[in-house]
Amino acid sequence: MSVLRRLLTALLSPRPRLARWAAIGCTLALLALAILRPTVGEANLFLAFTAYLFPLAWLLPLPVLAWFARGPGPRVWPWLLASLVIWGLWLSGWGLGKRGNSTAFATPAETGTLTVLTANRGQSFGTSLQPFLNETQPDVLVFQDCFGGVRDKELQHDNYAAWPHALQNGEFLVLSKYPIRSAAPVPLKTDVPRDPDWPRPPAVRFVIAWGKREIALYAVHAPTPRQFLRKLQRGSFLQGLLGLPGTRWAAPRRDHEAYWRLRLAQLAELNTAVLRDPLPAVLCGDFNAAAGSRAFRLASTGLTDAHATCERGCGFTFDGSSTEPLSLNQPWLRVDAILATPEWDVLACRTETKRRSQHLAVAARLKLADTAKP
């Protein structure tokens, strides 16, 4: 017992100097993640895993460091812990100091504006979008994961008479107040491995006759990385740190990272297609990529992110039905978004705040800039 008592005393006694260096190490590690996450990103297994991590996971070291930093000794740790909190919140996407006006939808839409709403209707548990539709008054609804059974079950809960034009292509369903001219899958050369039940194109281009001109609406539902994240949860994410050339982890790391590199390439290819479109274009839907990650950056390069431009707060859209303690039973990722080509000015953006659904809806109000191509 005396040996155990001495061991416990040694483990639980204050270690202010050790805590100081540990806090410095954690702060530097978080700083490195902040730099590498949008640059290297999912091309590294460790960074791919952390891109989908619960926000509070970044703050777990704080109680341990605070315990060992108590007592006399160097008093640097409060400042280092404050840095950890700031970096943790920033990395988690909690969005300190967001810009924009989140109350813009309280005023009637101006003439010449277009309001687009996107929602992944899969696993929405039969909940209704009607309150959010009433709040945002969209002109165009873009639904993903809306196959026949889901479509018939989900849409019967809402009144869609205000959107008389409808066109479906695969899982994508667009309802519009304006005529829909056509719909076709976006031809992408990069093929990402998918679940067996995912034989579907990741994006479809719709052409809408909006007033006297046409606009392109790209609906996206990138392949889910869920099954590959499960592999990383079992510890293979450490290959991103340990799989150096010449080690036994190098080959497994290359095999696992091949999938994530294909995801990056596909989103970059989709981004290029949108930017090259001869019509003013909007890209919206479920990107299955966390905002702030390299994957999301590649998808949004050259485009205006409606949330980042015009909405306060985090804008988390996944998982609206979360019961995870580390997410405080709240959504913790922003994977659903509305992006616009430079011809558009983003006037407002709003993310649904609460509904028992895996994905929450996003709406944005847009207006063509004076420099828009005819």
C-alpha positions as a Python dict, from the first residue, in 0.01 Angstrom:
ca = {
    (1, 'M'): (0, 0, 0),
    (2, 'S'): (287, 237, 81),
    (3, 'V'): (427, 192, -270),
    (4, 'L'): (86, 262, -424),
    (5, 'R'): (40, 564, -199),
    (6, 'R'): (378, 706, -299),
    (7, 'L'): (296, 644, -666),
    (8, 'L'): (-38, 820, -640),
    (9, 'T'): (119, 1107, -451),
    (10, 'A'): (384, 1145, -720),
    (11, 'L'): (126, 1131, -998),
    (12, 'L'): (-119, 1374, -836),
    (13, 'S'): (125, 1625, -690),
    (14, 'P'): (163, 1964, -860),
    (15, 'R'): (400, 1980, -1154),
    (16, 'P'): (397, 2348, -1253),
    (17, 'R'): (715, 2330, -1463),
    (18, 'L'): (599, 2015, -1641),
    (19, 'A'): (255, 2169, -1692),
    (20, 'R'): (413, 2480, -1840),
    (21, 'W'): (607, 2285, -2100),
    (22, 'A'): (309, 2060, -2169),
    (23, 'A'): (90, 2366, -2225),
    (24, 'I'): (352, 2513, -2457),
    (25, 'G'): (363, 2184, -2649),
    (26, 'C'): (-15, 2167, -2679),
    (27, 'T'): (-35, 2528, -2794),
    (28, 'L'): (232, 2470, -3061),
    (29, 'A'): (55, 2151, -3170),
    (30, 'L'): (-274, 2337, -3209),
    (31, 'L'): (-97, 2614, -3398),
    (32, 'A'): (52, 2354, -3633),
    (33, 'L'): (-293, 2202, -3685),
    (34, 'A'): (-437, 2545, -3761),
    (35, 'I'): (-179, 2587, -4037),
    (36, 'L'): (-185, 2233, -4175),
    (37, 'R'): (-560, 2170, -4164),
    (38, 'P'): (-652, 2396, -4461),
    (39, 'T'): (-327, 2328, -4651),
    (40, 'V'): (-227, 1962, -4616),
    (41, 'G'): (-565, 1863, -4477),
    (42, 'E'): (-717, 1528, -4561),
    (43, 'A'): (-412, 1425, -4763),
    (44, 'N'): (-277, 1320, -4422),
    (45, 'L'): (-463, 1054, -4221),
    (46, 'F'): (-416, 1227, -3888),
    (47, 'L'): (-547, 1558, -4023),
    (48, 'A'): (-835, 1382, -4197),
    (49, 'F'): (-939, 1233, -3865),
    (50, 'T'): (-912, 1560, -3672),
    (51, 'A'): (-1118, 1746, -3936),
    (52, 'Y'): (-1428, 1561, -3813),
    (53, 'L'): (-1345, 1563, -3442),
    (54, 'F'): (-1588, 1697, -3180),
    (55, 'P'): (-1501, 2059, -3090),
    (56, 'L'): (-1467, 1991, -2718),
    (57, 'A'): (-1207, 1722, -2787),
    (58, 'W'): (-954, 2001, -2840),
    (59, 'L'): (-1013, 2122, -2485),
    (60, 'L'): (-974, 1788, -2305),
    (61, 'P'): (-609, 1853, -2206),
    (62, 'L'): (-705, 2170, -2016),
    (63, 'P'): (-832, 2011, -1690),
    (64, 'V'): (-524, 1786, -1669),
    (65, 'L'): (-286, 2076, -1727),
    (66, 'A'): (-474, 2294, -1479),
    (67, 'W'): (-441, 2022, -1214),
    (68, 'F'): (-66, 1984, -1249),
    (69, 'A'): (-10, 2361, -1278),
    (70, 'R'): (-156, 2437, -936),
    (71, 'G'): (61, 2538, -645),
    (72, 'P'): (375, 2754, -633),
    (73, 'G'): (600, 2778, -933),
    (74, 'P'): (597, 2936, -1278),
    (75, 'R'): (275, 3127, -1337),
    (76, 'V'): (288, 3115, -1715),
    (77, 'W'): (25, 2846, -1745),
    (78, 'P'): (-285, 3070, -1722),
    (79, 'W'): (-176, 3250, -2035),
    (80, 'L'): (-90, 2927, -2214),
    (81, 'L'): (-422, 2775, -2118),
    (82, 'A'): (-598, 3086, -2247),
    (83, 'S'): (-412, 3039, -2576),
    (84, 'L'): (-525, 2678, -2583),
    (85, 'V'): (-886, 2782, -2539),
    (86, 'I'): (-861, 3041, -2816),
    (87, 'W'): (-694, 2803, -3059),
    (88, 'G'): (-931, 2523, -2963),
    (89, 'L'): (-1235, 2735, -3031),
    (90, 'W'): (-1088, 2863, -3356),
    (91, 'L'): (-991, 2520, -3482),
    (92, 'S'): (-1327, 2377, -3383),
    (93, 'G'): (-1498, 2623, -3611),
    (94, 'W'): (-1682, 2794, -3328),
    (95, 'G'): (-1623, 3112, -3526),
    (96, 'L'): (-1515, 3391, -3295),
    (97, 'G'): (-1606, 3728, -3446),
    (98, 'K'): (-1815, 3611, -3739),
    (99, 'R'): (-1921, 3880, -3983),
    (100, 'G'): (-2256, 3961, -4135),
    (101, 'N'): (-2617, 4027, -4052),
    (102, 'S'): (-2810, 3719, -3944),
    (103, 'T'): (-3138, 3912, -3920),
    (104, 'A'): (-3155, 4010, -4288),
    (105, 'F'): (-3436, 3763, -4359),
    (106, 'A'): (-3661, 3965, -4130),
    (107, 'T'): (-3703, 4220, -4412),
    (108, 'P'): (-3887, 4143, -4739),
    (109, 'A'): (-3670, 4037, -5033),
    (110, 'E'): (-3574, 4310, -5276),
    (111, 'T'): (-3669, 4294, -5642),
    (112, 'G'): (-3409, 4106, -5841),
    (113, 'T'): (-3296, 3883, -5555),
    (114, 'L'): (-3290, 3503, -5549),
    (115, 'T'): (-3321, 3301, -5229),
    (116, 'V'): (-3185, 2946, -5242),
    (117, 'L'): (-3242, 2682, -4974),
    (118, 'T'): (-3049, 2357, -4953),
    (119, 'A'): (-3131, 2057, -4735),
    (120, 'N'): (-3021, 1695, -4717),
    (121, 'R'): (-3352, 1518, -4648),
    (122, 'G'): (-3204, 1180, -4564),
    (123, 'Q'): (-3245, 1076, -4199),
    (124, 'S'): (-3465, 1373, -4117),
    (125, 'F'): (-3703, 1150, -3918),
    (126, 'G'): (-4012, 1293, -4085),
    (127, 'T'): (-3954, 1641, -3940),
    (128, 'S'): (-4094, 1942, -4123),
    (129, 'L'): (-3905, 2225, -4288),
    (130, 'Q'): (-4212, 2449, -4278),
    (131, 'P'): (-4095, 2687, -4002),
    (132, 'F'): (-3767, 2750, -4184),
    (133, 'L'): (-3948, 2787, -4517),
    (134, 'N'): (-4177, 3046, -4360),
    (135, 'E'): (-3879, 3231, -4217),
    (136, 'T'): (-3661, 3244, -4529),
    (137, 'Q'): (-3922, 3241, -4811),
    (138, 'P'): (-3691, 3071, -5065),
    (139, 'D'): (-3739, 3087, -5442),
    (140, 'V'): (-3557, 2758, -5508),
    (141, 'L'): (-3535, 2446, -5291),
    (142, 'V'): (-3247, 2203, -5348),
    (143, 'F'): (-3291, 1866, -5181),
    (144, 'Q'): (-3035, 1586, -5160),
    (145, 'D'): (-3083, 1223, -5066),
    (146, 'C'): (-3440, 1256, -5188),
    (147, 'F'): (-3519, 925, -5353),
    (148, 'G'): (-3874, 810, -5424),
    (149, 'G'): (-3964, 673, -5082),
    (150, 'V'): (-3788, 951, -4894),
    (151, 'R'): (-3936, 1213, -5125),
    (152, 'D'): (-4292, 1092, -5084),
    (153, 'K'): (-4260, 1051, -4706),
    (154, 'E'): (-4076, 1374, -4630),
    (155, 'L'): (-4243, 1619, -4864),
    (156, 'Q'): (-4595, 1534, -4753),
    (157, 'H'): (-4524, 1716, -4425),
    (158, 'D'): (-4483, 2055, -4596),
    (159, 'N'): (-4685, 2275, -4827),
    (160, 'Y'): (-4488, 2303, -5152),
    (161, 'A'): (-4760, 2464, -5363),
    (162, 'A'): (-4556, 2785, -5377),
    (163, 'W'): (-4293, 2605, -5588),
    (164, 'P'): (-4485, 2477, -5892),
    (165, 'H'): (-4180, 2374, -6097),
    (166, 'A'): (-4007, 2050, -6001),
    (167, 'L'): (-3738, 1835, -6158),
    (168, 'Q'): (-3555, 1535, -6016),
    (169, 'N'): (-3229, 1377, -6130),
    (170, 'G'): (-3114, 1082, -5924),
    (171, 'E'): (-3119, 1175, -5557),
    (172, 'F'): (-3144, 1549, -5630),
    (173, 'L'): (-3482, 1720, -5632),
    (174, 'V'): (-3521, 2090, -5716),
    (175, 'L'): (-3846, 2277, -5652),
    (176, 'S'): (-3864, 2627, -5796),
    (177, 'K'): (-4087, 2928, -5846),
    (178, 'Y'): (-3919, 2962, -6185),
    (179, 'P'): (-3913, 2716, -6478),
    (180, 'I'): (-3638, 2453, -6468),
    (181, 'R'): (-3495, 2402, -6817),
    (182, 'S'): (-3275, 2097, -6771),
    (183, 'A'): (-3079, 1874, -6534),
    (184, 'A'): (-2772, 1662, -6604),
    (185, 'P'): (-2499, 1499, -6392),
    (186, 'V'): (-2174, 1694, -6383),
    (187, 'P'): (-1913, 1494, -6579),
    (188, 'L'): (-1628, 1438, -6333),
    (189, 'K'): (-1326, 1225, -6420),
    (190, 'T'): (-1231, 1158, -6058),
    (191, 'D'): (-1417, 860, -5915),
    (192, 'V'): (-1421, 828, -5537),
    (193, 'P'): (-1478, 482, -5385),
    (194, 'R'): (-1826, 472, -5232),
    (195, 'D'): (-2048, 261, -5015),
    (196, 'P'): (-2221, -18, -5210),
    (197, 'D'): (-2551, 172, -5174),
    (198, 'W'): (-2404, 491, -5323),
    (199, 'P'): (-2417, 435, -5705),
    (200, 'R'): (-2495, 802, -5775),
    (201, 'P'): (-2325, 1104, -5927),
    (202, 'P'): (-2190, 1348, -5668),
    (203, 'A'): (-2333, 1656, -5844),
    (204, 'V'): (-2604, 1754, -6093),
    (205, 'R'): (-2629, 2081, -6288),
    (206, 'F'): (-2977, 2236, -6315),
    (207, 'V'): (-3053, 2528, -6546),
    (208, 'I'): (-3327, 2764, -6424),
    (209, 'A'): (-3500, 3037, -6625),
    (210, 'W'): (-3481, 3322, -6379),
    (211, 'G'): (-3662, 3620, -6525),
    (212, 'K'): (-3510, 3708, -6861),
    (213, 'R'): (-3193, 3506, -6810),
    (214, 'E'): (-3075, 3160, -6719),
    (215, 'I'): (-2870, 3060, -6418),
    (216, 'A'): (-2689, 2735, -6332),
    (217, 'L'): (-2762, 2561, -6005),
    (218, 'Y'): (-2522, 2284, -5902),
    (219, 'A'): (-2660, 2042, -5644),
    (220, 'V'): (-2386, 1845, -5467),
    (221, 'H'): (-2380, 1547, -5235),
    (222, 'A'): (-2020, 1436, -5203),
    (223, 'P'): (-1964, 1069, -5110),
    (224, 'T'): (-1972, 1019, -4736),
    (225, 'P'): (-1639, 931, -4571),
    (226, 'R'): (-1820, 754, -4287),
    (227, 'Q'): (-1685, 402, -4347),
    (228, 'F'): (-1329, 534, -4388),
    (229, 'L'): (-1358, 743, -4070),
    (230, 'R'): (-1455, 427, -3884),
    (231, 'K'): (-1124, 274, -3993),
    (232, 'L'): (-940, 580, -3863),
    (233, 'Q'): (-1124, 553, -3530),
    (234, 'R'): (-965, 213, -3479),
    (235, 'G'): (-623, 379, -3463),
    (236, 'S'): (-507, 393, -3824),
    (237, 'F'): (-515, 775, -3806),
    (238, 'L'): (-183, 747, -3619),
    (239, 'Q'): (-27, 629, -3944),
    (240, 'G'): (-44, 993, -4049),
    (241, 'L'): (219, 1062, -3781),
    (242, 'L'): (407, 732, -3769),
    (243, 'G'): (398, 621, -4132),
    (244, 'L'): (730, 774, -4231),
    (245, 'P'): (915, 638, -4538),
    (246, 'G'): (1102, 322, -4452),
    (247, 'T'): (876, 224, -4162),
    (248, 'R'): (628, -62, -4161),
    (249, 'W'): (343, 189, -4146),
    (250, 'A'): (442, 367, -4469),
    (251, 'A'): (260, 132, -4711),
    (252, 'P'): (-69, 117, -4511),
    (253, 'R'): (-59, 495, -4483),
    (254, 'R'): (-30, 534, -4862),
    (255, 'D'): (-319, 293, -4916),
    (256, 'H'): (-548, 472, -4673),
    (257, 'E'): (-454, 820, -4792),
    (258, 'A'): (-529, 730, -5155),
    (259, 'Y'): (-902, 753, -5079),
    (260, 'W'): (-874, 1096, -4917),
    (261, 'R'): (-662, 1229, -5204),
    (262, 'L'): (-935, 1121, -5448),
    (263, 'R'): (-1191, 1314, -5243),
    (264, 'L'): (-975, 1624, -5264),
    (265, 'A'): (-929, 1583, -5639),
    (266, 'Q'): (-1302, 1535, -5702),
    (267, 'L'): (-1404, 1847, -5508),
    (268, 'A'): (-1135, 2050, -5685),
    (269, 'E'): (-1263, 1922, -6022),
    (270, 'L'): (-1620, 2017, -5931),
    (271, 'N'): (-1503, 2363, -5829),
    (272, 'T'): (-1335, 2408, -6167),
    (273, 'A'): (-1652, 2305, -6351),
    (274, 'V'): (-1858, 2561, -6159),
    (275, 'L'): (-1610, 2843, -6218),
    (276, 'R'): (-1598, 2767, -6592),
    (277, 'D'): (-1977, 2769, -6631),
    (278, 'P'): (-2088, 3031, -6885),
    (279, 'L'): (-2391, 3113, -6666),
    (280, 'P'): (-2398, 3274, -6323),
    (281, 'A'): (-2378, 2970, -6097),
    (282, 'V'): (-2461, 2860, -5744),
    (283, 'L'): (-2309, 2548, -5588),
    (284, 'C'): (-2498, 2413, -5287),
    (285, 'G'): (-2567, 2098, -5094),
    (286, 'D'): (-2395, 1846, -4868),
    (287, 'F'): (-2018, 1858, -4925),
    (288, 'N'): (-1942, 1597, -4658),
    (289, 'A'): (-1635, 1811, -4585),
    (290, 'A'): (-1595, 2020, -4272),
    (291, 'A'): (-1566, 2395, -4316),
    (292, 'G'): (-1206, 2497, -4252),
    (293, 'S'): (-1070, 2173, -4397),
    (294, 'R'): (-864, 2149, -4713),
    (295, 'A'): (-1146, 1961, -4887),
    (296, 'F'): (-1392, 2243, -4825),
    (297, 'R'): (-1132, 2501, -4928),
    (298, 'L'): (-1080, 2324, -5261),
    (299, 'A'): (-1456, 2313, -5320),
    (300, 'S'): (-1500, 2682, -5240),
    (301, 'T'): (-1190, 2839, -5399),
    (302, 'G'): (-1293, 3138, -5610),
    (303, 'L'): (-1652, 3117, -5484),
    (304, 'T'): (-1832, 3322, -5220),
    (305, 'D'): (-1926, 3123, -4911),
    (306, 'A'): (-2263, 3264, -4807),
    (307, 'H'): (-2219, 3173, -4440),
    (308, 'A'): (-1870, 3321, -4409),
    (309, 'T'): (-1990, 3639, -4578),
    (310, 'C'): (-2327, 3708, -4421),
    (311, 'E'): (-2400, 3500, -4111),
    (312, 'R'): (-2299, 3527, -3749),
    (313, 'G'): (-2215, 3222, -3541),
    (314, 'C'): (-2092, 2877, -3633),
    (315, 'G'): (-2348, 2769, -3890),
    (316, 'F'): (-2310, 2403, -3788),
    (317, 'T'): (-2540, 2178, -3992),
    (318, 'F'): (-2437, 1827, -3879),
    (319, 'D'): (-2549, 1640, -3672),
    (320, 'G'): (-2882, 1800, -3586),
    (321, 'S'): (-2990, 1482, -3407),
    (322, 'S'): (-2667, 1445, -3210),
    (323, 'T'): (-2673, 1291, -2863),
    (324, 'E'): (-2294, 1298, -2819),
    (325, 'P'): (-2170, 1446, -2488),
    (326, 'L'): (-1864, 1603, -2652),
    (327, 'S'): (-2091, 1791, -2891),
    (328, 'L'): (-2321, 1896, -2603),
    (329, 'N'): (-2604, 1728, -2797),
    (330, 'Q'): (-2565, 1996, -3064),
    (331, 'P'): (-2441, 1999, -3427),
    (332, 'W'): (-2063, 2026, -3445),
    (333, 'L'): (-1973, 2042, -3818),
    (334, 'R'): (-2061, 2272, -4107),
    (335, 'V'): (-2077, 2040, -4407),
    (336, 'D'): (-2380, 2191, -4585),
    (337, 'A'): (-2321, 2519, -4763),
    (338, 'I'): (-2420, 2760, -5039),
    (339, 'L'): (-2140, 2892, -5260),
    (340, 'A'): (-2180, 3148, -5539),
    (341, 'T'): (-1968, 3252, -5836),
    (342, 'P'): (-1830, 3609, -5838),
    (343, 'E'): (-2128, 3739, -6041),
    (344, 'W'): (-2340, 3718, -5726),
    (345, 'D'): (-2357, 3942, -5422),
    (346, 'V'): (-2459, 3755, -5107),
    (347, 'L'): (-2710, 3962, -4912),
    (348, 'A'): (-2804, 3721, -4634),
    (349, 'C'): (-2753, 3369, -4506),
    (350, 'R'): (-2928, 3171, -4238),
    (351, 'T'): (-2871, 2824, -4099),
    (352, 'E'): (-3156, 2634, -3939),
    (353, 'T'): (-3107, 2646, -3564),
    (354, 'K'): (-3292, 2342, -3437),
    (355, 'R'): (-3468, 2041, -3586),
    (356, 'R'): (-3434, 1670, -3522),
    (357, 'S'): (-3259, 1588, -3847),
    (358, 'Q'): (-2911, 1465, -3931),
    (359, 'H'): (-2861, 1768, -4157),
    (360, 'L'): (-2995, 2117, -4096),
    (361, 'A'): (-3100, 2339, -4385),
    (362, 'V'): (-2920, 2651, -4509),
    (363, 'A'): (-3073, 2944, -4700),
    (364, 'A'): (-2902, 3235, -4875),
    (365, 'R'): (-3035, 3545, -5048),
    (366, 'L'): (-2838, 3644, -5359),
    (367, 'K'): (-2840, 3926, -5611),
    (368, 'L'): (-2652, 3952, -5938),
    (369, 'A'): (-2384, 4216, -5925),
    (370, 'D'): (-2377, 4496, -6178),
    (371, 'T'): (-2071, 4333, -6337),
    (372, 'A'): (-2247, 3999, -6395),
    (373, 'K'): (-2206, 3848, -6739),
    (374, 'P'): (-2521, 3878, -6955),
}
